[in-house]
Amino acid sequence: MVRVRLDISYDGTDFAGWASQPGQRTVAGVLSDALARIIGPDAVTGLTVAGRTDAGVHATGQVCHVDLPAQRWAQLEGTMVRRLAGLLPPDVRVGSFAAVPADFDARFSALWRQYRYRVCDAAEGAPPLRHRDTLSWRGPLDPGLLNEASAALLGEHDFAAYCRRKENATTIRAVSELRWQRDDEGIVVATVTADAFCQAMVRSLVGALLAVGDGRRPVAWPGSLLVRRDRANEVVVAPPHGLTLVAVGYPDDPAEYARRSLVTRNRRESGSA
């Protein structure tokens, strides 16, 4: 078998998230079907993704890996991207398809994930050609207030107030970047980078910060929630369509893949927080 890395982008609007679900259209489902048609039924194993995006969330920098029979990989290596383009629906694309060391793990070898959330606070709402990936907000936002409130959320914290808790899973995460800026089109864009994210964490952070940006909550409020050890029900989760996974970072040296996987697994399995 050969381990292969795929770099993927998709419009999440019409998907019930990444993970395969019976009777639901998912990114993993359509990708697995396309790979099976090319490689052969039951020949593709171990599909693993860097970040399992929720229903409606997009990606321009998603990463996953699969294990393929070495003989079939040797036959198809140079044509896989084009073959997949002909089989996948137009809302999913594989940009690259390359063999990697066997100890590469798309999920556990990752050093960080980066998301962006787009918000339009113009009176007329989001531009028509961007309404699928941009939230229309009800009033003007102040990027200065948004950044001031975001500063308290940087660093390693227990983000239980911002997560959907899973049994025996930690909610401690290290956020290295959380900043807002208005782009050339006037869209207010949040960039959030962390070692990993809990389910709905980014959208919860955005939801809390938007309440500061439009003046409904004080600047200190989002940071004050970090003392909670349970989900803060007063935090409104921002809609999924404004969110895009834009990048996943891995060690520059492939020899570090296994060590990073071990560190990540030990942290994730350290118990609930």
N, C-alpha and C positions, 0 to 999 in steps of 0.2 A: 504494500500500500504506500501511497505518496500523500503527504499532507499538503493541502493547497489553500492559500489565502485568497479570498475574494474581497474586493473593495466595491461597495454597493451604494447606490443612491435610490431613493424612492419618494414618491408623493404618497403620504400616508392616509390621504382623505378617504379612500375607499377600502381601506384595510382594517381588519379588527386587531391591529397590532402586529408585532413580529411573529410571536410564537404560534405554532400550528394548533388549531382548535377544530374539533369536529363540526362540520357544517358551516364553518366560517372561512371567509377569504382572508388569508394572512400572507405576509411577505415570505415567511419560511415555507409556507405551503406551496406558493407558486414557484419559488426558487427550486424547491425539492422536486417538484413535478418536471420542471424544465431539465434539471440535471439528470433525472432518471431517464428521460427520453433520449438524451445524448449518450450517457455512459452505459445505461442499461438498468432494468428494474433491480432493486435491492443491492446495487453495486456501490452506491454512495452512502457513506456512514459518517456519523459523528458531527453533524452540522451544529456548530457552536458559534454564537454571536457575541460581539463585544458588549452590546447594550440592548436589552429586550425592550424596544420602544412600545409605548401603549397605542391603542387605537387612535388614529388621526394624527399621530406624530410623524414628522418627516425625517429624512436623512440624506445628507450629501456626502458623509464620510463614514458610513457604517462599515464594519469589518467583521468577517466571519471566516471560519475554516471548515473544511471537509476532508475526509480521507477517501482517496480514489484508488482503484486498481492500477498498479504501476504500468501495466501493459497498455491499458486504455489511455492513460495520461500521456505516454510516449507517442501514441498515435494522434492525439487530439490537441496537444499542448498549444500549438500555434494557431488554432482556429476556435478555441473555446469562447472567447469574447464575442466573436462574430456569430457563432452558432447560438449562443444565449440571446443575443440581440434579436435574432429571428424568432425565438420561441417565447421570450418573456413578454408580458403585457407592457404597454407603453409607460405605465407608471412605476416600473422597476427597471433599473439598468445596472449591469456589472461592468465597472470601468477597467478592472484588471483582474487577472487570474494567474497566480504564480506559485510555484512550489516553494515551500518553506521547511525549515528543520522540523523534525518530528516532535520536538518539545515546544514548538510554538503553540500557544493557546490564545485564541482571539479574545476570550474573556479574562483569563487569569494572568496572562502575560502583559496585559495593558497597564501602563503607568498612569494614564489619565484619560478622561473623556471630556469633550467640550461641546456645549450646546449653545445655540442662539435662540432668543425669543424676540419676535418682531411685533411692535405695537404701533398703530397709526392713531394719533390723537387729533388729526385734522377733522374739522366739522363735517366734511363730506364723507368721511370714512376711508377705508383702505382702497387703494387703486384697484380697478376691476381685474387687472391681470395678476394681482397679488393677493386677492382675497382668500385664496386657499392656504396661504402661509403667513398671513398677517392679521392680527387681531385689531378690530376697530374699537377704540376706547371712547367712552362717553364724554370725556372732558380733557382739557389740556394737562400735560404731565410736565413736571419739573425735573430734568435729569440731574440737577444739583442735589435735590432732596433724595432722589433715588440712589445716587452714589454715596451720599452721606449715610443713609440707612444701611446700605449694602456693606459698608466697612465693618460693621459689628459682626457680620456673618462669615467673614474670612477666617481661615485657620481651621484647625481640627476641633470639632464640637460634636456633641450628641444632637442630631437633628430629628429626634423623635417627634417634635412638634410639627415637623414638616413632612413626615413620612407615613406611608401606610405600613404599619408594623407587620412583619412576618415572624412566625414562631421560630425561636432559636436563631434569629438573624440580628446582627448588630446594626444600629442606626448611627454609629459614629462614622463620620466622613471628614475628609480634609479638603476644604474648598480653597483653591489657590488663586482663583480669579472670579470676581463678580462685579462687573462694571456695566454702565449704561452710557450710550452716546446716541446722538441724533445724526443719522447718515445724510448723504447728499440729497436724498428724496424726502427728507423730513421725517423718516420713520425712526422711532425710538427703539434701539436694539440693545437687549441685554446679552452679554457674553458670560457664560458660567462654565468654569473649569474645575474639576475635582478628580480625586483618585477614582471615585465611583459615586453612584447615586442610588438612593433608595427609590422605590416605586413612588411616582408622583412628586418627588422632592423638588425638581426644578420648577414645575408648574406651581407648587405650593409657595416656594420662595418668591416667584414672580408675582403671584396673587397677593402676598403680603406686602411686597414692595410697591406694587401699583397703588395700594391704599394709602401709602405715604406720598407717592408721586403726585397724586391728585388732591392731597390735602386732607383726606379723611382720617388719617392716623398720624400720630407724632413720629418723628424720626427714630426715636429709641424703641418703638414698639416691636419691629421684627426681631431685633437682637434680644429683647427681653423674654421672648418665647423660648430661648435656648435652655432655660432652666427646667422646662417641662420634660416629663418622661413619658408623656402620652400625646397623641395627636391633638393639635389645637383646632378645635372645631370652628373657631371663629375665623380661621384662615380660609379664604375662598380659593379653591384650586383654579388657576387660569385655564382657559380652554386649550385643548391639545393642538389645534391647527396652527397656532403661532410658533410652535416649538420645532426646532430642527437639530438633529445630531450632526455636527459639522466635522468633527475630527476625533480620532482615537490615537493616543501616543504609545509607542512601544520602545524598549531599549534599542539603542543604536547598534549594540553588539549582540548578534544572535546568540552568542554563548550565554547571555544573561536571561534568555527566555525562561529557562527552567527555574532559575533562582527566583525570578520575579513571580512566577506561578506559585512557588512554594510560600513566599511571603504573603501573597494575596490570599491563598487558601487558608493559611493559618489565621489570618485576621478575620476572614469571613466566618470561620468555624469556631471562633473564640467564645461564642455564646451570645445571648441577647444583651442589648445595652439599653 
